[in-house]
């Protein structure tokens, strides 16, 4: 059949692809400064006088200045022999780099056999990306240009090419497992256009001459959905990956990865019997809803057919209120006894969780030193940077605390879903990262049988995207940064009430966001309200 292309399909192409405008009154010079991010190819500039005005005697003069910065010498990899994909009916692809994996010599020697066992158990294939000459060349370039996030994206893009080649070969991939931190298998860097809580302000801290610092200071947020995506959404000057395969990351050393693999092989399906929910400030909405009987707690109570343990202070109460829980209470609840499903709502950094009293803190190092058994527990957190994995080699000796929360929980063999950057909520609605968290809790009990945690997260994000009437920068960031640390095929078989697949979820959160987003804080929190239950200001400022 002959293809028919309708001209009307392209009638709005100019306005939909427009990334910047300059339109001053009068004859003043016009000017545009625009970050092109990672977009390659052609950019078009149109010059037109007001109402079509022009003069042959005084023609327009157009001058374009290209500021490459540290990326000037960085270019896409075009040479080198790529790895050949094989067709084996694979459902899982495990990606690692034997030349960049960290850990003890004994653990690194034992890792290949463990990865092989994981692949066997999950109908998978293990790919050592160091054997791909294009990946190797991209890594050499990125190491030489640590100050260029684009160089890291080129590495990630080459590794994604390997994943895509296995799909093209006919493998029905459902799961992508990334072994190691950002220095081994890089996160994709996406522009942070949330408009509030810029990653430029976050200080883990990491060394200045590192890829980690460059990504933060240049305003990028880390994500890994693109590894599992066959579709991307063009958003004018950048793209948003729409994942269909579940992606999980094993951080950060070979020993950490082996522990998580052993836990999965011993128990690939978890039947949760207990749950813990924490929250305060505006995060109380996600934790228990606006009536104290909804939110994540309602979903987990229904899932386990029981009652979750809680540490929740009602929204609007001051940190000095008797109901404001402290770090000792959090230690007792989180580290004193095991919970199968855990939601952590609170102000975080990568290594510290602030209690509801806004004074005391729980450090990530306390997780690793505790005696609690968190093997195959599912932990999801709304705390800012609770999913920021600090590359060990990028840390500042004697200054940066270790391990971070993703690695600390990995060493306890727990699965974590958390944000790599500032996470967002709302004072009036369940929105942004809060909405993804509630969606995830619902997806754990949607359908029949065991539900893979990675698939539940993918479904939660797809629901969020489908419900968005307008996709803004803050929505993009919430989707991109929410990251799974652990094995995405770990399954949860809840004993409680189920939601029929495709049916409406009970007590589903509102999806219409308020125009006054509020972010969590990695630094000192904002002053608490002095009047109990006083309403928030009409436009609450970002915390700092």
N, C-alpha and C positions, 0 to 999 in steps of 0.2 A: 504494500500500500504506500501511496505517496504521502510524505509528511506535509502537514499543513501548519504553518506558523502564522498566528494572528498578530498583526502589527500592534493591536491594543495591549498585548501582553508586555510590550516594551514601552508603552506610552508614559509610564511613570518612572522609568529607569533612572532618569537624571535626578529626580527628587529623592528617590529611595537610596541612591548611592552618594548623595551629597554629604560631604563631611565637614565643610566649613564655608562661611560666607563673610564677605566684607562689603558693607553698603552704607558708607557715610553720606551725609547730605553735601551738596556743593561739589567743588572741584578738588577737594582735599585728596591726598594720596590714600589709596587703600592698602591694607596689609593683612596677611593671614600668617599665623604661626600654628602649625599643626604637627602633632606626633603621628607618624605613619605606622608606628609599632612594627610588626613583623611583615606587613603586607609587601609583597613584591609585585612586579609587573608595571603597568602603566597608570599614571595619575593624570587627570585632565584638568586644565584650568580654563575657565570661560570668562572672558572680559566683555562686558556689555555696558554701554552708557545708560544713564537713567532715561527711561522711556525711549530707548534706542538712539540717544544723542551720540554724535561722533563728529570728528573734524579731520579732513584730509591734511589740513595744515598743521594740526597738532595731534598726531596719532598717539594712541596709548602705548606706553612703554611697560613691558612686563619683565620682571627680574626674579629669578628663582635661586635661592641659596640652599644648598643641601648641607645639613649639619649632621655628620655621621657619628661624631663622638668616638667612644671606644670601639664602635662597631665598624669603623671605616674599612678595615682590612678583612672583615668577616664576609664570607660568601658561601652560598649553598655548595654542598659536596656533589661533584659531577663525575668523579672518577673513582675506580676501585671496584673490586668484584664483590657483589652482594651474596649473602647466603641464599641457597635454594630451598624453597619451602617444599615440604612433602605432604602427600595426602594420606591420612591415616584415620579419618573419621574423628579427629581430635575435638574434644569439647573444652579443653583447657590448654592454654599456652603459658609456660613458666619462663620468664625472661630474667637472665642474670648475666653479669659480666665478671668472668673469672679473674680478670686483671685489675678490677677495681673493688672487689668485695673485701670488706674489712673484717677483722676478728683475729683470734689466735690461729696459729698454724694448724693445730689439731682440728679446730672447728672448720677451717677452710678446707682441709683435706677430707673431712667427713661430709661436707655439704653436697657435693655432686650426687652421692648415693642417696641422700635424703630427698633431694629434688627428684631423682628418678623414682623413688618410692611414691612420692606425691603424685607424679605424673601417671604412674601405673594405677593408682587408686582413683584417679579422676578422669580417666580416658584422655590423658594429656600428653604433651610433648615438651621437652626442656630445650631451650635455645640459649646457647652461650653467645651473646651478641658481640663479644670481643672477636669472634671469628669472622665477622662481617667487616670488610675493609672500609666500607663507607662509614660505618659507625665508628671504627677506630680513628679514621681521619677526622671525623667531626669532633671526637673527644680531644684529639691533639689540638685542634683549632680552639675549642672552648677553653681548654686549660691555658692556652697562650693568651686568650682574651677573656679573662675571668670577669672583667668589668662590662661585658656585653651579654645581657640576657638572651639576645637573639641567637648567640652562639650555642647556648644551652638548648634553646628550642630546636636548633638544627640537629642536635644530637637526639633529642626526643623524637623529632620527626623521622629520622632515619630508623630508629627502633620501632616506631609505629609502622613504618613501611614493611618491616618484617612481619608484624602482626597481620597487616593487610594482605601480605602475600600468602599467608596460611589460609586466610579466608578465601582468597581467589582460587587457591588450590582445591577448594571444596570442603574444607573442614568447618563443621558447624560450631564455631567457637562460642562458648557461653561465659567463660571466665578467663581473665588475664591476671596473672600473678607477677608482680614486680618484686625482685629480691634486692634489698638494699635501700639506702637512702638516696638523697638527691645527687650525691657525687657518683653513685654507681649507675642507677637508672634515673635520669633526671625527671623532675616534675616539668610539666609545661608551664611557661610563664604567660599569664594573661594580664592585660592592662587593668589596673584597679580603677574603675570609673564609678564607684559607689557614691561618691560625692560627700561622704562622711566616713571618718575612721580610715584615713589613708594609710597604707602599709609603709609609706615613707616615714611615718612617725614611730614605727615599732623598733625597739632596741632589745634583741634577745639576751645578751649582746653577742655579736660575731665580729671577727676581724675585718678591717677595712679592705684588705687586698684579697677578697674572697668573692666567689660567685653569689653566695648567700647575701652578703651586704649589698652587692650591686643590684640584685633583684628588689630588695627592700627600698633602697634609696632612690631607685628609678621608678618606683610605683607599680610593681607587678605583684600579682597574687598567684600562689602555686596551686596547681590542680593536676589531676591525672585522668580525668574522664576521657580525654581524646584517645588514649590507648585502646579504649573499648568502643570507639565510635566509628560508624560508617557514614554518618551524616553530620554536617556542620551547618550552622546557621550564620549567614553573612550579616554582620551588623555594621555595615558601612566601613569603618576603619579597622575592624578586627572580626574574629569569628568565634562562635560559641559551639563547642562540641556537644552533640546530643548522644549520650552513651546508650548502647543497646546491650553490650556485653558488660558484665560486672567486673570491676577492677579492684584489686586489693594489693597492699604493699606490706612486705615483711621488713621491718626496720630493727636495728640498723646493721648489726654484725651478723656473721655467719652463725654464731652461737644463738643469737636471738631468733633467727629464722628457723634453726633446727628445733628449738623449743616449741614454736608455734606449729611446725609440721608434725612433730611427735604428738602434740595434744590433739590435732585433728585426726591423725591416723588412729589414735586410740579411741576417739569419740567423735565421729563425723556429724552426729546429730545430737543436739541438746534439747532436753525436755525441761523447760524452766519451771521452777517451783517457787521462786522467791524474786523479789524486785525491790529496788531502792530508788526513790525520787527526791531530788533536792532542788531548792529554788528560793529566790528572794528578789527584791526589787522588781523590775518589769518581767523578769524571767519566771515569776510566779504564774503568769498567764500560760506559758508553755507547760509548766509543771502540773498545775491543777485546774487550769481554766479560770474564768472570771468568777465562777461560783464555788470554787474549791472542790468541785466534784467532776471536773472534766480533764482536758489536756492529756499529757502523757500518762499521768497516774491512772486515769480512767481506762486507757488502753491497756496498760500493763496489768491492772487489777483484773480486767476482763480476760486477758491472755492467760494468766496463771490461775484463774478461777480462785482468787484469794485477795488479800489486801497487801499492797506495797508498804514497806517501811518508808517513812518520810522525814525529811528535814526541810520544812517549808515555812517561810515567814510571809504573812499576807502582804500584798503589794500596798505601798504607801506608809508602812510602819517604819519608824526610825530605827537605826542600828542599835540604839540604846533600849529599845523595847524588850521586855523579858522574853518574847518569842524569837528574838534574833539569835540564831544558833552560832556557836563559835567553832574554832578549828578542832578542839578536843571532841566535840560532839560529832563532827564530820569524821574524825579518825575512828571513833568508836563505830559509827554506822558503816563506813566504807571499808575499814581495815580490821574491824573487830570480828566480823563474821562474813561469810560468803553470801553474795547475792548473784543470781543468774542473769538478771537484766537490771541495768543501772543507768539512770539518767542523771547527769550532773549539770544543774543549772546554777551558774555563779560567775563572778568575775575571775578571769584566769590570766595567766601568762603561760608560756611554754613549760615553766618549771614550778609554778606556784598557783594555788587556788585560794582566793580570798573568801573568808567566811562571812556570814550574814551580819556579824557584828562590825564589819569593815575595819577590824583591827588585827585579828589573828589569821594565820595562813597555814595551809597544809602544803608541804613541799613534795614534789614528785619523787625525790629520793626516799621519802618515807614509804612510798608504795613498794619500792623494791626491797627495802629493809624489813617490811612487815612480814608476819607469818600467815597472812590470809591466803587462802587458795582461790585464785581467780581464773583457774584454767577454764578456757572456753566461755567465760563470762562475756556478755555483750554489753559494752559501755558506749553510750553516746552522750556527747557533751555540747552544750551551747556556749561554753566559755571561750572567750577570745584567745586564739592561738593555742588552745588546748590540743590542736592537731598540728602544731608547728614542730616539725622534727629538725632539731639543730644538728647540722652535719658535724660530726665529732671533730674533724680536722679543721673546721672553720671557727670553732669555739676559741675564746681567749683564755689562755692558760691562767688558772688562779682567779678568774673573774666569772666566767660563765658557769652556772650551776649545771650539773648533770646527774642523771639522765633527764631528758625532757619527758613529758607525759606519754607520748606515743611509744617511746622506747621503754619507759618504766613499766607500762602495762604489757608491752610485748614480753618483757622479761618475766612477767607473771602469767604469760601464755593467755592473755585476754585479747579479745577483738575490740577495736576502738573505732568509732565514727565521730569525727570532730573536724572543726574548721582550721585551716592552715593560717587564716588571717583573722581580722576583727570580724566577729559575728554580730548579727543584727536581730532586733526584736522590735516590738511596738508597745506603747503604753495603753492602747485601747483594744487592739486586735492581736490574734495569733498570726504573725506574719514573718516573712523572710526566713531566716534560719530556724526560728521557732516552728514555722509551718512545716518545714522539711522534717524536723524532729518528730512532730506529731504524725505526719504522714508515714514516716518510717515505722513508728510504733504500731500504727494501724496495719501497715503492710505485713508485719510479722504474724498477723492473725488473719490475713486475707487468703481465701481459697482453702483447699483441703491438703492434708499431709504436711510434710516438713517444708519450710520456706528457707531458701538460701539467703543469708544476710546481705550478700552483694546484690542479689536480684531485688530484695526488698528496698534497698537504697536506690537502685535504678528506677524502680517503680515510683518511689516517693518523689524523686526529682521529676520524672515524667508527669506525675499528677500536678506538681507545682507549676511546671511549665504550661501544661494544658489549661490550668485555671487562671493564668495571668492574662488579664485583659490588655496590659501594657507592660512590655519587658524593658525595665530600666536598669541602669548600671548596678543598683543595689541588688536587684533580682539576679543578675548575671553573677555577681560576686558570691552570693549565697549558694548558688548552684555549683560554681566552679570550685570553691574552697572546701566544700564538705567532702571529706576524704575517708576512705576505709583503710585502716591499718589492720592487717590480718588476712586470713584466707577467705575470699568471697564466696566459696562454695560451702562453708560451714553452715549447717542447717539448723533451724529452730522449729521444733514441733510443739506448739503451745497446746496445753490441755484444756484451755478454756473456750469460750464462745468464739466462733469464727464469723468473718464477714464473707459473704458470697462474692467470688471474683466478679468484678464488673458492677457490683451492687453498691448502693450508697452506704457509706460508713456511718454508724451512729455517732452523734455528737461531733460531726466533722467540723473542723475549725473554719472560721470565716476566711475567705481567700482574697477579699478586697483590702489591700493595704492602706493604712493611714498615711497621709502625706508627712507625718512627723516621725521618721524612724529614729531609733535610739540604739547606739551600739554598746556592746560590752566594753569593759576597760581592762587594759593590761597594766595601767598605772594607777595612781590614786583615784578612787571613785569620786563622783560628784557629791556635794553636800546632800545629806538625806533630808526628806521633809521633816519639819519640826511639829507639824500637826498630824496626828494619826489619821489615816484614811483621807488625807487632803488630796484633791485631784491634781494631776500633773499639770504643769503650765501648758498653754496652748501650743507652743512650739518648744518642746524640751531640747536643750542644747546637747550636742554630743558630749559624752564623758571624756575625760582626759587623764 
